[in-house]
């Protein structure tokens, strides 16, 4: 995780330098950021093992950037980066995601209109303040609006390899709490999909509000979208949403099944439940008002007469088999 944090900072420094049209230096920071993103070993371990010299031996990391990495590892900050953020206090990461908007455009819009984030840029475009600027015009203003609208409807997905270590660390921290009886990752992470849309975490505890409070105050959290007594939704620093749900122990298996399977997989299971005169949801498997199963995930499949399916196979692609004759019951 530390590698990605540093990579994001180096990318942004490169953008700041590009605003100033600094020759070659932006590319140096971009190259170093790419190296960090693709280095499996934590840069902290590399530094602890060999200090500044070990950092400099990494490909694409010169002494100047190595010293900034060292500063971040020791203090949690890079003063050079902090100075840039004060000089040009804009949400570069959010603005750069808009197609057609680069560092130089960001600088002009900040200097001329004081635009610092995506919302302000959208408002300026709606009010036709961008078109009048030199080098912009109606067409570019219209494109900016269209691309902002596209970003709102397009949910970003992240590579499994990038998100899993972060989610695993959060799970480990939650599991370390004495108040937590059980905690698991769910959703596309548990299915080990190639790309991840968000992080789903389920937990069992008798002290839900304490666990929710701990979760929203983790150092990985960038912003809190919402919180209640038994759930919370946050934005992680890596740009991906994470949801925590505290589940009653009696329903934990049913919830884990529900929040793990793909939509197609879960629909197929519910069809089987209906065929057998049952009802399946995230709270349990019921026959009338009687709960048949719910506390353990495997009991859900067993009670439905379905062979156990590993989480990574629950994709709704014909994986659901009948225990008795091994024939596919439903497929996508």
Secondary structure, DSSP 8 states (H G I E B T S, - for coil): -HHHHHHHHHHHHHHHHHHTT-TTHHHHHHHHHHHHHT--S-HHHHHHHHHHHHHHTSTT--HHHHHHHHHHHHHS--HHHHHHHHHS---HHHHHTSTT--HHHHHHHHHHH---SHHHHHHHHHTT-STTSTT--HHHHHHHHHHHHHHHH----EEHHHHHHHHHHHHHHHHTSTTEEEEEEEHHHHTT-SEESEEEEEEEES-HHHHHHHHHTSTTEEEEEEE-SSEEEEEETTS-EEEEEE--GGGHHHHHHHHHS-HHHHHHHHHHHHHTT-EEETTEEEETTEEEE-SSHHHHHHHTTB----GGG-SSSS-EEBTTT--EEE--
